[in-house]
Amino acid sequence: MEDIPLSVQFGTLGILLLLSGFFSIAETSMMALNRYRLKALVRMGHRGARIATELLAQTDRLLGVILLGNNLVNAAAAVLVSVITVRLFGEDEIALALGTLAVTFLILVFSEITPKIVGAAYAEAIAPPIAFVLKPLLRLLYPVVWFVNLFVQTLLWLLRLKPPDASENKMTPEELRTLVLEAGNYIPKKHQSILLNLFDLEQITVDDIMTPRSQIEAVNIDAPPAVLREQIATAYHRRLPLYEGQPDNIIGVVLVRKALSISDDGEISAGQLRGLMRAPYFAPSGTPLFTQLQQFQEHQDRLCFVVDEYGELMGMLTLDDIVEELIGEFATHSPLQPGHFHPQADGSYVVEGGSLLRELNRKLGFRFPLDGPKTLNGLVLEHLREIPEPGTGVAIAGHRMKIVQTQDRVIKSINLDRPLPPAGAPRPPL
């Protein structure tokens, strides 16, 4: 080594540090790659992404060749620094110690920390080009890598460790939700909201969004023909449930347009309606919305009646209700259905007692529990266990409210104090 000029030795040291930096940036960029973005690039025909995918499919070999090269280069750099130190200062122990510190500093700054920071920050831009170098290098050093991995696999076996297969790495629904939330700058707000609502379809049941039994617009088939004609003609919906005897005894559903087309002299008879009506479709309480959406598709229907375990009518659900849960309201509601929120001057709201808790939480920022009653009326009655008088004040789940009106054992309207926003969050506008 004494015959080699110092300039060549310093140049060789620089090359070794660069090679060490290459292996460091290769390791970090390959491991930091977004696998799903990589798959998208492969589908687009990106050759470097395809090679990177092939290398990542055999992580043990990839890491073997990178770490083998990195350690060999670092060891060579340390030896070369010792040779240079001895040549310049002799075999002085202090000089050798300082030389070791110097090469450690150089490796840390120029070959480890800086390249790895760059590789992690620009993994998508760096990894595919580097894959072109790593693939032939893996072929060249494969015998050595294979030999080293024999000991690695044996050690893992002794420790009873089995690394998971990279191909089995699937995203969970919560990870998908987080991905959608983090991609806010790339996905329009409306699209983001629809995707998040889609994830909730398995958690939300028909009970959460159905129209309660007391608010179903239905027609008594035993009414006089003239009354039947008037009720159908002034109906707010395109489909009307028909009941016989009691309002909860639903016997069918009729299309308003067809019923009006067969009316004679301003009258519609019960017999005519029976000939037109379609048998009602019942869904059990607690059915997830996604399941119900599939049921609508299989039954080729757009409306169902929700019943409890005893077969008692609980409410009605339409396909439009599910669509609105996904994309937001796109139609006006029947006057029979509550849901209008009236802001007051003091910042509170007067709302209908039959308003859905889920709707109040989503639209007004309240935080009512959703694992019990589905309406505000039900929540208050469960809490008080009696029909309250107007003016009664109550606090539930940290929300203060006052009963405004009750009628027929039902709370008609309630005054809700404006919900307090979380710490640091702006107050919602009126």
Phi and psi in degrees as a GROMACS rama.xvg file:
@    title "Ramachandran Plot"
@    xaxis  label "Phi"
@    yaxis  label "Psi"
@TYPE xy
-69.8905  -21.2681  GLU-2
-79.8002  -13.4519  ASP-3
-85.8094  127.793  ILE-4
-59.6064  149.344  PRO-5
-59.5559  -35.1232  LEU-6
-61.4419  -39.2673  SER-7
-67.173  -40.3594  VAL-8
-64.1015  -43.0114  GLN-9
-64.7282  -38.2999  PHE-10
-64.1975  -40.5276  GLY-11
-64.0279  -39.1805  THR-12
-60.7316  -41.7126  LEU-13
-62.315  -40.6851  GLY-14
-65.165  -41.1741  ILE-15
-61.9535  -39.9264  LEU-16
-65.2345  -37.9166  LEU-17
-65.1926  -42.2391  LEU-18
-63.8864  -39.629  LEU-19
-63.1202  -41.5625  SER-20
-62.9081  -36.9752  GLY-21
-61.1176  -47.7311  PHE-22
-65.1932  -35.2007  PHE-23
-67.0595  -45.9311  SER-24
-68.8658  -31.7286  ILE-25
-66.3752  -44.9103  ALA-26
-61.6489  -48.9312  GLU-27
-68.4604  -44.2519  THR-28
-65.7903  -38.9479  SER-29
-67.6255  -39.8818  MET-30
-75.8823  -26.5661  MET-31
-89.0596  -1.38017  ALA-32
-61.2099  138.93  LEU-33
-76.148  110.475  ASN-34
-63.2159  -33.0284  ARG-35
-75.7666  -36.4744  TYR-36
-66.2865  -35.9965  ARG-37
-63.7444  -41.3359  LEU-38
-63.6664  -36.5061  LYS-39
-64.4126  -40.5549  ALA-40
-65.5353  -36.9833  LEU-41
-63.2131  -42.3946  VAL-42
-64.673  -25.9104  ARG-43
-83.5569  -1.5733  MET-44
89.6163  17.1679  GLY-45
-73.5034  115.596  HIS-46
-68.3223  -42.1651  ARG-47
-62.0125  -37.9606  GLY-48
-66.0938  -36.2567  ALA-49
-65.474  -42.7229  ARG-50
-65.9072  -40.2865  ILE-51
-61.8266  -38.4983  ALA-52
-64.02  -41.3787  THR-53
-61.9906  -40.7793  GLU-54
-68.0984  -40.9532  LEU-55
-70.2297  -19.5001  LEU-56
-70.8227  -17.7663  ALA-57
-126.125  69.0646  GLN-58
-60.1642  -36.713  THR-59
-61.9928  -41.5353  ASP-60
-71.4366  -39.7591  ARG-61
-60.8357  -50.755  LEU-62
-64.9489  -32.9928  LEU-63
-61.2092  -47.5618  GLY-64
-70.7233  -36.1447  VAL-65
-67.6345  -47.9661  ILE-66
-70.5408  -32.984  LEU-67
-61.8207  -49.0302  LEU-68
-64.5997  -41.3673  GLY-69
-63.8287  -44.583  ASN-70
-70.638  -37.8029  ASN-71
-62.4958  -44.1894  LEU-72
-66.3296  -42.9099  VAL-73
-64.3349  -40.177  ASN-74
-65.0139  -41.5141  ALA-75
-63.6374  -38.8732  ALA-76
-64.3945  -40.2021  ALA-77
-64.9646  -42.4485  ALA-78
-63.528  -42.0328  VAL-79
-65.3278  -38.1541  LEU-80
-64.6223  -38.5397  VAL-81
-63.1925  -41.2405  SER-82
-63.4168  -44.4248  VAL-83
-64.1053  -40.184  ILE-84
-63.9508  -44.6889  THR-85
-63.1038  -39.2643  VAL-86
-67.7528  -34.3581  ARG-87
-85.5941  -40.5918  LEU-88
-121.312  2.67225  PHE-89
80.8868  -173.287  GLY-90
-88.7902  48.4047  GLU-91
-81.2415  130.613  ASP-92
-63.6173  -38.3514  GLU-93
-64.8372  -41.5593  ILE-94
-63.7388  -41.2552  ALA-95
-65.2568  -38.8207  LEU-96
-65.1626  -42.5522  ALA-97
-65.1199  -36.2096  LEU-98
-64.0688  -39.8442  GLY-99
-63.5765  -43.2639  THR-100
-62.7148  -39.7007  LEU-101
-64.0652  -46.3375  ALA-102
-68.5892  -32.6119  VAL-103
-63.6394  -43.6222  THR-104
-62.292  -44.541  PHE-105
-63.4073  -42.3788  LEU-106
-65.7822  -43.7847  ILE-107
-60.9102  -48.0385  LEU-108
-75.5104  -51.1225  VAL-109
-93.5514  -20.0924  PHE-110
-117.596  -12.264  SER-111
-121.943  -69.763  GLU-112
-65.7563  -53.5013  ILE-113
-60.4168  -50.2873  THR-114
-60.2622  -36.9615  PRO-115
-71.7229  -34.5716  LYS-116
-64.158  -44.6952  ILE-117
-64.3958  -43.0436  VAL-118
-63.1665  -38.2934  GLY-119
-71.2287  -34.8945  ALA-120
-76.8601  -32.2261  ALA-121
-125.633  43.9715  TYR-122
-59.9888  -42.5161  ALA-123
-65.8301  -32.0301  GLU-124
-83.6462  -29.0517  ALA-125
-92.2212  -42.4571  ILE-126
-61.2469  -47.3571  ALA-127
-58.7457  -45.2415  PRO-128
-63.6085  -38.6799  PRO-129
-65.445  -29.0446  ILE-130
-60.4369  -29.7974  ALA-131
-64.5072  -29.7768  PHE-132
-84.8288  -39.6054  VAL-133
-69.4539  -33.3959  LEU-134
-62.3999  -52.6803  LYS-135
-65.942  -31.8543  PRO-136
-64.7849  -37.5121  LEU-137
-65.565  -39.7114  LEU-138
-63.6995  -40.2148  ARG-139
-67.1926  -42.6701  LEU-140
-98.8833  11.8211  LEU-141
-56.5171  -43.8805  TYR-142
-57.2103  -42.4103  PRO-143
-66.9116  -44.3949  VAL-144
-62.2377  -41.4336  VAL-145
-61.4212  -42.8633  TRP-146
-63.8631  -43.8484  PHE-147
-65.2876  -41.2444  VAL-148
-66.9524  -21.162  ASN-149
-59.9808  -44.0657  LEU-150
-70.2668  -36.9923  PHE-151
-63.5146  -48.1827  VAL-152
-63.0632  -36.4739  GLN-153
-64.6029  -42.4846  THR-154
-64.0468  -41.519  LEU-155
-63.7535  -37.7049  LEU-156
-65.828  -41.5154  TRP-157
-63.8535  -34.25  LEU-158
-85.3253  0.712782  LEU-159
58.1403  40.931  ARG-160
-110.927  134.395  LEU-161
-131.06  104.607  LYS-162
-59.2599  138.005  PRO-163
-66.9166  150.549  PRO-164
-69.6837  129.768  ASP-165
-60.7181  -30.6534  ALA-166
-71.3837  -17.4477  SER-167
-92.7714  4.91368  GLU-168
-79.1707  94.2517  ASN-169
-106.631  150.558  LYS-170
-82.6416  137.775  MET-171
-83.1497  162.53  THR-172
-55.7811  -38.2259  PRO-173
-66.7714  -36.6434  GLU-174
-66.6465  -39.2909  GLU-175
-63.1866  -41.7668  LEU-176
-60.271  -45.2742  ARG-177
-62.3115  -39.5498  THR-178
-61.1672  -42.0273  LEU-179
-66.2461  -40.7161  VAL-180
-65.6282  -39.6365  LEU-181
-73.7295  -19.5291  GLU-182
-92.5938  27.7074  ALA-183
-58.6912  -29.5419  GLY-184
-78.2049  -16.0566  ASN-185
-109.054  -18.8068  TYR-186
-111.839  127.4  ILE-187
-55.2599  147.564  PRO-188
-53.8656  -42.664  LYS-189
-64.0447  -43.9044  LYS-190
-64.268  -39.1569  HIS-191
-62.7989  -42.0564  GLN-192
-63.2108  -41.0392  SER-193
-64.3887  -43.0413  ILE-194
-63.9115  -41.8936  LEU-195
-65.6343  -39.408  LEU-196
-65.4657  -33.9853  ASN-197
-63.3131  -37.2949  LEU-198
-65.6123  -24.1328  PHE-199
-85.7577  -6.71836  ASP-200
-62.0269  -28.1719  LEU-201
-79.2131  -25.0603  GLU-202
-87.9672  -30.1602  GLN-203
-84.6288  137.348  ILE-204
-109.459  171.041  THR-205
-61.4867  -27.7034  VAL-206
-64.0074  -27.3025  ASP-207
-72.1579  -30.4416  ASP-208
-125.203  2.79416  ILE-209
-69.6024  157.696  MET-210
-80.8585  121.678  THR-211
-58.7901  155.521  PRO-212
-55.0069  -39.3532  ARG-213
-69.3704  -13.8169  SER-214
-110.081  8.80262  GLN-215
-76.9956  128.584  ILE-216
-84.7095  108.817  GLU-217
-133.495  163.238  ALA-218
-120.788  133.679  VAL-219
-79.4094  115.691  ASN-220
-68.8856  -15.983  ILE-221
-86.5161  0.404176  ASP-222
-68.7937  157.519  ALA-223
-58.2875  150.117  PRO-224
-53.2939  -40.7986  PRO-225
-65.2543  -38.9387  ALA-226
-67.7834  -40.4611  VAL-227
-58.8821  -44.8638  LEU-228
-61.8109  -43.1075  ARG-229
-66.9442  -43.1604  GLU-230
-64.8269  -40.0702  GLN-231
-70.61  -38.9594  ILE-232
-67.177  -30.0943  ALA-233
-100.675  10.4689  THR-234
-64.9932  145.434  ALA-235
-86.1898  -20.3539  TYR-236
-107.964  165.378  HIS-237
-82.9032  -24.4743  ARG-238
-120.144  135.264  ARG-239
-122.097  128.827  LEU-240
-72.3508  145.946  PRO-241
-115.285  133.558  LEU-242
-125.359  159.929  TYR-243
-128.502  122.539  GLU-244
81.3889  -92.8523  GLY-245
-95.119  146.522  GLN-246
-59.4592  -23.5708  PRO-247
-88.538  2.26166  ASP-248
-96.3831  73.8587  ASN-249
-74.6281  127.8  ILE-250
-112.659  -12.1944  ILE-251
176.697  177.306  GLY-252
-132.472  135.35  VAL-253
-124.785  144.801  VAL-254
-79.7516  127.436  LEU-255
-60.1489  -41.9451  VAL-256
-61.0412  -43.2908  ARG-257
-69.1557  -38.0213  LYS-258
-64.0314  -41.5052  ALA-259
-70.1705  -27.94  LEU-260
-71.607  -17.8763  SER-261
-108.007  5.46283  ILE-262
-66.601  139.24  SER-263
-114.566  123.062  ASP-264
53.7766  39.0768  ASP-265
76.225  14.668  GLY-266
-130.35  151.229  GLU-267
-131.082  124.977  ILE-268
-88.0356  159.947  SER-269
-63.3039  -35.3668  ALA-270
-63.5763  -40.7969  GLY-271
-63.2765  -41.5548  GLN-272
-66.0725  -37.4248  LEU-273
-63.9108  -33.3483  ARG-274
-72.4406  -24.0224  GLY-275
-96.9204  -25.3137  LEU-276
-70.4092  153.989  MET-277
-107.101  141.695  ARG-278
-58.4282  139.916  ALA-279
-70.1226  149.683  PRO-280
-111.481  123.347  TYR-281
-107.154  140.708  PHE-282
-123.353  138.443  ALA-283
-71.5543  147.682  PRO-284
-60.3371  144.198  SER-285
89.6779  0.0454202  GLY-286
-67.911  127.092  THR-287
-61.2041  148.327  PRO-288
-61.0102  -38.7895  LEU-289
-63.9664  -40.923  PHE-290
-63.1651  -41.3969  THR-291
-66.7676  -35.6051  GLN-292
-61.0346  -41.4461  LEU-293
-66.7656  -36.6889  GLN-294
-64.9241  -40.4831  GLN-295
-58.1722  -42.1225  PHE-296
-66.1455  -42.769  GLN-297
-69.1635  -39.061  GLU-298
-84.4617  -5.74813  HIS-299
51.6653  49.105  GLN-300
-129.6  164.358  ASP-301
-125.536  4.72817  ARG-302
-149.428  138.811  LEU-303
-143.03  160.933  CYS-304
-112.288  128.83  PHE-305
-89.2331  129.49  VAL-306
-126.015  153.437  VAL-307
-86.6881  -172.275  ASP-308
-65.8191  -17.875  GLU-309
-96.7492  2.74553  TYR-310
84.0741  7.92126  GLY-311
-78.256  138.41  GLU-312
-67.214  128.79  LEU-313
-108.69  -34.2465  MET-314
176.994  -171.54  GLY-315
-132.081  142.706  MET-316
-131.296  137.783  LEU-317
-119.204  163.794  THR-318
-61.5914  -33.9804  LEU-319
-61.7254  -35.4996  ASP-320
-62.3467  -40.556  ASP-321
-69.2515  -41.5076  ILE-322
-62.9169  -41.0901  VAL-323
-65.3697  -32.2804  GLU-324
-65.2915  -28.8567  GLU-325
-83.4267  -49.2923  LEU-326
-110.76  -3.12415  ILE-327
96.7585  167.699  GLY-328
-66.0459  136.956  GLU-329
-133.035  5.98116  PHE-330
-144.151  157.904  ALA-331
-77.1479  156.339  THR-332
-96.14  159.442  HIS-333
-64.4287  146.724  SER-334
-59.9477  -21.5946  PRO-335
-74.5418  -20.1209  LEU-336
-95.2196  128.869  GLN-337
-75.8237  -177.913  PRO-338
134.559  -5.34329  GLY-339
-82.7949  132.37  HIS-340
-112.177  125.267  PHE-341
-108.11  105.765  HIS-342
-69.443  143.171  PRO-343
-107.775  166.784  GLN-344
-63.6959  -29.8121  ALA-345
-85.4938  5.96178  ASP-346
94.3152  -5.18657  GLY-347
-85.5155  178.005  SER-348
-129.79  142.105  TYR-349
-103.484  118.92  VAL-350
-125.979  158.739  VAL-351
-70.4046  143.967  GLU-352
-63.5921  -28.061  GLY-353
-84.4629  6.15135  GLY-354
-63.4907  138.981  SER-355
-71.558  135.844  LEU-356
-62.0794  -37.6336  LEU-357
-61.3799  -38.6788  ARG-358
-69.4566  -39.1797  GLU-359
-63.7517  -42.4467  LEU-360
-63.5679  -42.3267  ASN-361
-75.8221  -40.4032  ARG-362
-90.7502  -32.0916  LYS-363
-112.126  -4.2392  LEU-364
83.5551  15.9448  GLY-365
-74.3634  169.82  PHE-366
-132.312  51.0994  ARG-367
-71.8184  144.874  PHE-368
-67.8647  144.367  PRO-369
-112.778  4.57049  LEU-370
-91.5248  6.03677  ASP-371
-126.177  -125.565  GLY-372
-57.4395  151.217  PRO-373
-98.5338  -18.3298  LYS-374
-115.649  161.317  THR-375
-65.0969  -38.1363  LEU-376
-59.5112  -46.801  ASN-377
-64.1142  -37.7604  GLY-378
-64.7312  -43.7054  LEU-379
-67.8589  -42.7569  VAL-380
-65.2909  -38.2383  LEU-381
-66.0541  -36.3142  GLU-382
-72.2373  -43.6708  HIS-383
-87.2101  -26.2642  LEU-384
60.0337  29.3659  ARG-385
-164.784  162.992  GLU-386
-78.7799  116.081  ILE-387
-77.9558  156.258  PRO-388
-85.3278  152.432  GLU-389
-56.1754  138.085  PRO-390
96.0761  -9.56151  GLY-391
-68.6327  130.911  THR-392
-101.947  146.316  GLY-393
-153.426  150.618  VAL-394
-122.135  124.513  ALA-395
-130.993  128.062  ILE-396
53.9516  35.515  ALA-397
82.282  3.1706  GLY-398
-107.337  127.12  HIS-399
-91.3139  138.851  ARG-400
-148.501  161.146  MET-401
-136.443  133.184  LYS-402
-71.3148  127.967  ILE-403
-98.9169  -44.9396  VAL-404
-149.679  137.596  GLN-405
-125.271  150.895  THR-406
-158.356  130.533  GLN-407
53.0781  49.9193  ASP-408
63.1289  20.1508  ARG-409
-130.754  140.675  VAL-410
-79.5242  118.327  ILE-411
-85.1202  -41.1118  LYS-412
-148.439  148.597  SER-413
-137.603  141.966  ILE-414
-96.5395  119.146  ASN-415
-107.121  129.387  LEU-416
-66.0318  147.125  ASP-417
-58.7658  131.331  ARG-418
-67.8132  141.137  PRO-419
-77.4745  128.971  LEU-420
-71.3585  159.383  PRO-421
-59.0977  157.562  PRO-422
-55.0179  127.532  ALA-423
87.8837  -10.291  GLY-424
-90.3398  145.497  ALA-425
-70.2296  148.674  PRO-426
-71.8039  136.764  ARG-427
-65.4564  147.25  PRO-428
-73.5207  159.781  PRO-429
